[in-house]
Every structure is written in C-alpha cells, then in structure tokens.
Amino acid sequence: MIARLLALLAVVLLSTGAVDPNNPFKSATIDEHPGAQIPLDGSFVTQDGKTTTLRQIADGKPLLLVPVQHECPNICSVTLAGIANAIDGQTKYRPGRDFAIVAFGFDPREGPAQARDDMNRLSQAHQGKWLPVALTGKGGAIKAVTDALGYHYAWSKPLHQYVHVTGTAVLTPQGRMSSWLYGLSPTSAQVDKALAQAVAGKSGGIMQRLILLCCYFDPTTGKYTLAITKTLQVAGIATALALGLLLALLSRKRRTAP
C-alpha cells in the first residue's frame, strides 16, 4: 500500500516539472541562473521611440527587469502595478536614484505605441510619480536577454497569445543575475532585501519560487483556465496522495506498536 502511494505521488510530482517543447504551458517557466551575465548592449526602443540599451538605462546601478507582453490581455499590468507598489512601500531604495526598472517587452511584434499604452495604463493604476522604462525590440536581442535570464515563454496557437510566467529579475550593477522576485506582488521587504543583495553583488534566492502562469485570465470572472486549473488539480491530487501516505504510515506504526 505504502509503496503504491509513493509511486503515485512521484508520478504526479514529476509530471508537473516535465518540459515539453510542444506544450506551451510546460515550456513557460523560469530556470534560475544565479550569477549569470546578462547581455546589456543589445539595442532596444523605449516607449518614447528612443533607441537605448540596458547598460545605458542601468547606468551602473542595479536593474529590476520585468518581462512583459505590453498588450497582454491578462495579468502583466497587475504584475507591473504590484512591483511598483512594493517599491513605493520601502524607503531605502528609490527608482532612478538607486536603481533602474525596465518593463521588458518580449513580444517582437510590439513597438513604442504598445509600450506607451502599457505605461499609460500603469500610470492610472499606480498613481505614482515614476514609471519604468518600457522597452521593445527585435527577436534576436530579446531572446539573448531572456535566454540569459532563464526566462522561457511560448506561443499558443489555440489562444493566439504568449504563455508566460510572472516575475521580476534583479540584476547587479555589473549586469549579473542576482535573484528573482516571483508572483504578482512581492512585499516591500522582499524588494529591499533583493536590492541590498544586488548592490553587494551577491546572488541567491530571496523568496520561495511561486511560478504563476500569465495566460487566459478572465478579468470578468476572476478565473484562470487551462494551465492554472490543471495545476490546481495536480496539486490537489498530490496533497491527497501525501495525506494517504501519512495515514498509511500511522496505521502501520499503530499496528506494530507493542
């Protein structure tokens, strides 16, 4: 009984981590590359139509890089608002003065107009005095950065959109990967800790990995479908199997007790 439960639990857990290049939901993930050098000299265009590079934007300071699809119909705007609110909630590090922040568009079909619209939406939601630099670029330059970050996304033909995950990459002043801030809304304390680590030139995990797919979120119902539903179902099955295993072990211990 116990061996069977262990086998089932292993199958469920391993199936969630399998990489399938033909399945965009399994391709969309983040592979952590602590200390990796991120290419800083690729050419990109800002929301104002100016050509620039990540090196010019960072200007020797730590860089927060948020991979987004500027015309994302789902939760990319929520991700940007979440990191903006977390930044405003701490007072030690200020954007522009102590670090730079970029909304990094990974969809090569987008341009300055889409980036500008994205920042207009963020301005309305954030109500802050600052905005990230919103970038767009060509496929090769984009891929060089996302590959170095370990950030993977994939096009879904049935949904006609990119399947991707939410997160903010934190780079050192030298452009090396320091840490990831996962999810929609990291805390101000997590932002503070991540920036302190980046300033010191260190790399390592700041927060627990929580990979959230940004795909097919219906704002009218507040529901996720497809991948998120499947993930929740798998998590429920894994939990049930783990509880079954625990009960089996307790039952065996009770029977063998003197």
Secondary structure, 3 states (H helix, E strand, C coil): CHHHHHHHHHHHHHHHHCCCCCCHHHHCEECCCCCCECCCCCCEEECCCCEECHHHHHCCCCEEEEEECCCCCCCHHHHHHHHHHHHHCCCCCCECCCEEEEEEECCCCCCHHHHHHHHHHHHHHHCCCCCCEEEECCHHHHHHHHHHHCEECEEECCCCEEEEECEEEEECCCCEEEEEEECCCCCHHHHHHHHHHHHCCCCCCCCCCCCCEECCEECCCCEECCHHHHHHHHHHHHHHHHHHHHHHHHHHHHHHCC
